[in-house]
């Protein structure tokens, strides 16, 4: 009888260990990957810097045209960067939720075929 208890304990340990590894460790790794990827994209798009210098004139041209062009170009750059970040974030969330659903889907398929 003790062999069944031992096997049950080992099975439950491995089963719970898998879910801890899949959900906790995997989520941390995916989060680090996504945030580093978004930081690299932010360096390319310069969203923060553009937002910081939003009301400054373009190329330090302190005329009316410099202020208007600076506002227009930076507005376009912020809109473009915002759309890119939004698309990347939604795509990353979609893949994350799909990745989270894989074990649940597999367990569902196993149970439904029994």
C-alpha positions as CSV (number, residue, x, y, z in Angstrom):
1,X,0.0,0.0,0.0
2,X,2.9,2.4,0.7
3,X,4.1,2.1,-2.9
4,X,0.8,3.6,-4.1
5,X,1.1,6.5,-1.6
6,X,4.7,7.1,-2.8
7,X,3.7,7.0,-6.5
8,X,0.8,9.3,-5.8
9,X,3.0,11.7,-4.0
10,X,5.6,11.7,-6.8
11,X,2.9,12.1,-9.4
12,X,1.3,15.0,-7.7
13,X,4.8,16.6,-7.0
14,X,5.7,16.4,-10.7
15,X,2.3,17.5,-11.8
16,X,2.3,20.6,-9.6
17,X,6.0,21.2,-10.5
18,X,5.1,21.3,-14.1
19,X,2.4,23.9,-13.6
20,X,4.7,26.0,-11.3
21,X,7.4,25.9,-14.0
22,X,4.9,26.6,-16.9
23,X,3.0,29.4,-15.3
24,X,5.3,31.1,-12.8
25,X,8.8,30.6,-14.3
26,X,7.5,30.8,-17.8
27,X,5.5,34.0,-17.1
28,X,8.6,35.7,-15.6
29,X,10.7,34.7,-18.6
30,X,8.1,35.9,-21.1
31,X,7.6,39.1,-19.2
32,X,11.4,39.8,-19.2
33,X,11.5,39.1,-22.9
34,X,8.6,41.3,-23.8
35,X,9.7,44.2,-21.6
36,X,13.3,44.1,-23.1
37,X,11.8,43.9,-26.6
38,X,9.6,46.9,-25.9
39,X,12.5,48.8,-24.5
40,X,14.5,48.2,-27.7
41,X,11.5,49.4,-29.7
42,X,11.3,52.5,-27.6
43,X,14.9,53.3,-28.3
44,X,14.2,53.0,-32.0
45,X,10.9,55.0,-31.9
46,X,12.1,57.5,-29.2
47,X,8.6,57.9,-27.8
48,X,9.7,59.2,-24.3
49,X,12.2,61.7,-25.8
50,X,9.6,62.9,-28.3
51,X,7.0,63.3,-25.5
52,X,9.6,65.2,-23.3
53,X,10.4,67.7,-26.1
54,X,6.9,67.9,-27.5
55,X,6.4,71.7,-27.1
56,X,9.9,72.6,-28.1
57,X,10.6,74.0,-31.6
58,X,12.0,71.7,-34.3
59,X,15.8,71.9,-34.7
60,X,15.8,74.8,-32.2
61,X,14.2,77.1,-34.8
62,X,12.5,79.5,-32.5
63,X,10.3,81.0,-35.2
64,X,6.6,80.4,-35.5
65,X,7.2,77.9,-38.3
66,X,9.7,76.0,-36.1
67,X,7.1,75.7,-33.3
68,X,4.3,74.6,-35.7
69,X,6.4,72.1,-37.6
70,X,7.8,70.7,-34.3
71,X,4.3,70.3,-33.0
72,X,3.1,68.6,-36.2
73,X,6.1,66.3,-36.7
74,X,6.2,65.3,-33.0
75,X,2.5,64.7,-32.9
76,X,2.8,62.4,-35.9
77,X,5.7,60.6,-34.4
78,X,3.8,60.1,-31.1
79,X,0.7,58.8,-32.8
80,X,2.8,56.4,-34.9
81,X,4.8,55.3,-31.9
82,X,1.6,54.9,-29.8
83,X,0.0,52.8,-32.5
84,X,3.1,50.6,-32.9
85,X,3.3,50.1,-29.1
86,X,-0.4,49.3,-28.9
87,X,-0.2,46.7,-31.7
88,X,2.9,45.1,-30.1
89,X,1.3,45.0,-26.7
90,X,-1.9,43.5,-28.0
91,X,0.1,40.9,-30.0
92,X,2.2,40.0,-27.0
93,X,-0.9,39.7,-24.8
94,X,-2.5,37.4,-27.3
95,X,0.5,35.1,-27.5
96,X,0.8,35.1,-23.7
97,X,-2.8,34.1,-23.2
98,X,-2.6,31.5,-25.9
99,X,0.5,30.1,-24.2
100,X,-1.3,30.1,-20.9
101,X,-4.2,28.1,-22.4
102,X,-2.1,25.3,-23.9
103,X,-2.0,23.1,-20.7
104,X,-5.7,23.7,-20.0
105,X,-6.5,22.8,-23.6
106,X,-4.4,19.6,-23.5
107,X,-6.0,18.5,-20.2
108,X,-9.5,19.3,-21.6
109,X,-8.8,17.2,-24.7
110,X,-7.5,14.3,-22.5
111,X,-10.5,14.4,-20.2
112,X,-13.0,14.7,-23.1
113,X,-11.6,11.6,-24.8
114,X,-11.8,9.4,-21.7
